[in-house]
Structure formats: C-alpha cells, structure tokens
Amino acid sequence: MMARPMSERLVPNRPVEPTAATLLFRAFSILCLEGLSVGLAVATLTVREGFGDYLTDNLSWLIREHLLRGAALGAACTLLLAIAWSLGSRKDGEQTSATEVLHLARRLGPLLVTGWLAVMFRVQYWKNHQLEFLVLISLATWLAWVALRMALRAGPLSLERQLFSWPSRGLARVRSAWPGLEAHAPFVVVCAMAAAYVAYFGYATIAWHWSVRSSFDLAIENNLMWNLVHHKGFFKSTILLGPTGSQFGLHATVISYLFAPLYRLWQRPEMLLSLQALLMGAAALPLYGFASQRLSRPAAACVTVAYLLYAPLHGANLYEFHYLPLGTFFVWSLVYALETRRNGLAAAALLLSLAVREDVSVFPAVFGLYYLLSGRRPRAGIVVASVSLAYFVTMKLGVMPALAGHQAFTFMYRELLPAGKGGFVSVLETVLVNPGFAIVQLLEPDKLPYLLQILAPLAFLPLRRPLGLLFLIPGLFFSLFSTKYPALASIHYQYTTYWTTFVFVGAVVVLSDLKAVTRRAALGALALATLATSYQFGAVLQRQTAYGGPIAYHIGVTSEDRHRHQAIQTALSYIPPSARVSASAFTAPQISSREFAYQISIGVFDAEYLLFPSEPSKWAGSEARTIRSLLRSGQFGVVAVVPPFAVARRGHSTTNNWQLLRR
C-alpha cells in the first residue's frame, strides 16, 4: 500500500458540515429535555400534600406517577410543537428548517432549569437536609450557566425581535430624554438596596435586644465602649474580665476610639447595633465602586446586590455586635482606592482597616499580594502587604500576648498544636510541615455544607481562575483549619467575614476575565444561586431559617417581646444606675452601660445586685449552680420577681429566696 504524501498528512481535517437530520436530532433532544423540565416543574407545583416526604424518603407512588406523567406530557407537547415549527419552515429548505429548529431549542435553553427551581424554593423541605439542597443548587447553577450561555450564543429569534421592537423603541426614547439615567440607575439601585439593608437589620437587631434576647458578646463590647468614653480604663470590659484587666490582650479594636464620639450621643447597646448594620450595609458602596471599574455598571450592581442578599452576611449581622464584620467596609474602601489610584484614600483606608481588629490587619495583605501577583499595582501591593503583615505580627505576637500573658484564642486550633507547644506560629508550622494532618482537620464532615454555603451563592466563581484561589486563603486558615470549634464553620457567626470580604472581590476579578457572553451567563447563574441560597438560609426573602449564632431568630416584635421589655424595665428600676451588677447571659446587655457590670457564669465579684431569669429553665451554663448557691447561702436576698426576671441584692432579706428557689 502506497503511503500518503507528507503534505497531505499535514493538512488538518476539514470540519464536517452536519446534515439536516443531525441538526434536527440535536434540536429535538434539547427541546425534549426542556419540555420534560417544564412538565416536571408544573407537576411539582400541583402536588399539594406529601411532597416533602416524597422528596426526602421517595415513598409515595402516587406522587411519583404524577411527576412522571407531567414530565412525559411536557416532553411530548414540546416535541409536537417543534415538529410543527419544523414543518412550517420547510418552505425555505430542509437545511434551513433544521437550523431554525436548533436555534429555537438553544434559545429556550434556560427552560432546562425550571424543573429544579420548582423544588429549590421550598424552605420547609430542606431544613434538615442542607447538604442535599446545596448539592442540588450547585448542579442547578452549573446547568443554568451552560443553558444561559447556549441561549445567548444562539441570539434572539425573529419572533423575539418583533415582540420586543416596541419596548426597544420606548427604551431608546427614554435614553434620549434622560441620557444620564442609564449610567446612574445601577448606582441608585445599589444605594437604595444598601439603605434598605441598613434599616432592616438595624431594626431587626435592636428589636431583638429590646425584647431581652441579646446576650454575652453585645454586653462585652457595650461595656468596653461605655468605660472608654467615660475614661474608666484602657479597654476595660468588666463583663468578660471582672473589675481589673484589659481586653486589648484579646482583641486590638483600636477603632473604638473613632466610634467613641458617636457612642457618646447614645450610650446604649442599640448604638453599636445601629453602627454595625450601617457599616455592613455601606460596604456595598466600595464594592460597587471596585466592581464598576472592572465590569459594566449593571453587572457591578448585580454582584453588589448579591452581597446584600448573601446569607452568611445576614448571620454575621444578626449575631450580637462584633468588630470583625465592620472591617469589610474599610478593606473594600482600600481595594477601591487602589483600583482607582487614589493613594490618599488608600492610606486612610489601610490605617482604618488595621485599627478594626488585629486579625483584620491580615486582610489588606491578601489584597496587596493580589495587586503584586497580578501586576496591576505591584509597588502599592508590596507596601500594603508589608505594612499589614508588620502590624499583625507586632500586635498578635508581641503587644497583645504581653498584655494578656498568653496568645488568645489558640484553643480554636488546638488539634493543630503539637504537644507542649502553643501559639499561632505553631499552628502555622503544622499546616506547612505536616499538611497531611492539617488536611484531615480541614475535611471534617461538618465543614463541607459550610463551604458550599459560602461558595454556592457565588456560583463558585472564585474557583474558575488560579488567582481567584488567593482569595480563599484567609477563610481556609482562619476558619476551616479550626478544630472542635463549631462557630468557625457556621454561617450564623461573625467569622463568615473571613470569606465574605474576599470571595466577592474574587468573583469580580474572575468575571472581568470572562468573555462577554460567558460573563452574562455567569451573572445569570450567580443571580439564581444567590436567590435560592438567600431564600433558604438568609433572613430577608423569608424569616423561617434566620439564626443569630446558635439561636433561632425572629424579626420584629411580638406580644411576648413587649411583655419581656416591660418586665426588664420594671426589674431595672430596682437597680441604681451606678450599682455594681452581675447578670445572666441574656440580661447582661441590659446592665452593661455602667462601669462595673459582670456576667454570673464568669463571676459575681463585688456585685451589689444580681439580675437573672425568674425561671430556672432559662438559666444558661453554670448560672444555675451559682444562683442557687448565692440564694441558699443568704449572701443575696430577692428584692423583686417580675416574671420572667428577678432581682436580688447583697445583704437583703432572704424572705423571698425560698419561694423563688421552689419554682
């Protein structure tokens, strides 16, 4: 056999033009799946009872048959319509007819997701099946991305052009009449959404505190601020440390001095809750500013609204008051300043970011490293990263241990500490030199749902580029490497900030690198994922699954809340404003605006009064043992019982003690 000449062998194979039969097969296959999805969605929505059990246990044959009939009917109807469409266009030729049907099938691609959506937005079915929900929504998001990209690449149908010609002309007239509307509308939407966020979460958290349901962490920070503005000591918080000691050894929240003038206007926990909602909502503005430098303004607005609907953000906002989530506003202001080359603003934002908290000082270093590695602003990146890391090392490994006598919060990573070792340097050494052991801790089963709750709302965008992985480092180290500390792997605590601050910037960076059609499809997938996960886990689109820390949260004020508020006000009337008080965990915030306020489970110290629930079932932790001991010993006598609260005074008559103890 004669060999083919080399010149012929080097010629690449020419693409084979598909025949009309091939095109029709492709079209009918896609249309069949789309019809099946729509039929399944309709059948799902018409199931009235038992669907939740079927969804989780697969038991009901009646429901199964109903869904199968709906799916089959949808597929059959779609195929019949496609055949009719094909026959109607055969006058232009068989190949043209097949091409048009395939165009129709691809343009209707988003219908592939409808069958999933009918199941996704049912909160009650997924409360105890979070992992299953997250896996399904991840698959639905991927499918939506593929389907949207297919539809956008296909382009509009001639029927679409006819239907939307009149609205298009109307929009053109609006643009000509108000030329600035299109440019400024996205920013107006972002501002309106941010304002709504601030109002909603400000109200929700203040109402929660007003009904005497806030607890320990809010009391710590409020007592610190009260003592700070009254010059009672350097970072003095008696709630946590008793009459002496400085909280600076635990958290270096230098920015407290900046907040002090505002706190003077309203020296109550409500001021801190308002400030927290304000800064967490206002973080949307620098995020939009940064995103609008990389993306179109509508796309930037889409990402920013996704931030405001982000369920892990809601959990952090509802859980008391903490400085950590406040850092996002200042860090994103720094990123915006670096992106727009506003060096003065960047310097101010960097200083404020460092002042928020010692661990927040690591955040600018990550972004500095990004600007160095990406080559966008290498010199600025080096400066930001160097200053941030120098501050973190000085504070966390030098100043703070000197004040506290040890490195605080290493217990969160205790399994990574070798025997006889302590400190964060030892934790980092374990991660670097024994990565196998560190990965075992990383892969704890409870952390998978948490990681999906973090990344699924963003359609996993930060994972699509190698540089995007840089923005996962803080969350991996501070959060996922924790051991036996569930709060660091839950979206209902302030620690989600280790992710939130980075993944949205990472999403913008990845989106800016995508081609126009792929970017639009990605934004559609992101919108779907955000709505579904926010609806399931967030506190805005529905309120059945809202949590603040470990406690189920309700938004608003009920009749029980009003009763609790009136009762605590009556109970507080028995306690002088300057008295030293030790209170239970859930009443501590109510007495924290004074110099000496203690928490019963930590210590009574020199307290003159006790404030605690009148029902022992409401006591927390070691409070039961302490309160019973104090009342039985006669050191404190019950002054008043205002259900559900009680007040006792040191040295008071014990006449009412036994009656309360018998309850």
Sequence and secondary structure as in RCSB ss.txt:
>XXXX:A:sequence
MMARPMSERLVPNRPVEPTAATLLFRAFSILCLEGLSVGLAVATLTVREGFGDYLTDNLSWLIREHLLRGAALGA
ACTLLLAIAWSLGSRKDGEQTSATEVLHLARRLGPLLVTGWLAVMFRVQYWKNHQLEFLVLISLATWLAWVALRM
ALRAGPLSLERQLFSWPSRGLARVRSAWPGLEAHAPFVVVCAMAAAYVAYFGYATIAWHWSVRSSFDLAIENNLM
WNLVHHKGFFKSTILLGPTGSQFGLHATVISYLFAPLYRLWQRPEMLLSLQALLMGAAALPLYGFASQRLSRPAA
ACVTVAYLLYAPLHGANLYEFHYLPLGTFFVWSLVYALETRRNGLAAAALLLSLAVREDVSVFPAVFGLYYLLSG
RRPRAGIVVASVSLAYFVTMKLGVMPALAGHQAFTFMYRELLPAGKGGFVSVLETVLVNPGFAIVQLLEPDKLPY
LLQILAPLAFLPLRRPLGLLFLIPGLFFSLFSTKYPALASIHYQYTTYWTTFVFVGAVVVLSDLKAVTRRAALGA
LALATLATSYQFGAVLQRQTAYGGPIAYHIGVTSEDRHRHQAIQTALSYIPPSARVSASAFTAPQISSREFAYQI
SIGVFDAEYLLFPSEPSKWAGSEARTIRSLLRSGQFGVVAVVPPFAVARRGHSTTNNWQLLRR
>XXXX:A:secstr
     HHHHTS        HHHHHHHHHHHHHHHHHHHHHHHHHHT  SSHHHHHHH   HHHHHHHHHHHHHHH
HHHHHHHHHHHHHTGGG HHHHHHHHHHHHHHTGGGGGHHHHHHHS HHHHTT HHHHHHHHHHHHHHHHHHHHH
HHHH   HHHHHHTHHHHHHHHHHHHHSTTHHHHHHHHHHHHHHHHHHHHHHHHHHHHHHTT   HHHHHHHHHH
HHHHTT STT  HHHHTTS  GGGT   TTHHHHHHHHHHS SHHHHHHHHHHHHHHTHHHHHHHHHHHS HHHH
HHHHHHHHT HHHHHHHHSS  SGGGHHHHHHHHHHHHHHT HHHHHHHHHHHHHH TTTTHHHHHHHHHHHHSS
SSHHHHHHHHHHHHHHHHHIIIIIHHHHHSS TTGGGGGGGS TT  SHHHHHHHHHH HHHHHHHHT TTHHHH
HHHHHGGGTTGGGGSGGGGGGGHHHIIIIIT  S GGGG TTSGGGHHHHHHHHHHHHHHHHHS HHHHHHHHHH
HHHHHHHHHHHH SSS STT EETTEE   S  HHHHHHHHHHHHHHTTS TTS EEE TTTGGGG SSS EEET
TT  TT SEEEEESSGGG  TTHHHHHHHHHHHTSEEEEEEETTEEEEEET   TTHHHHHH 
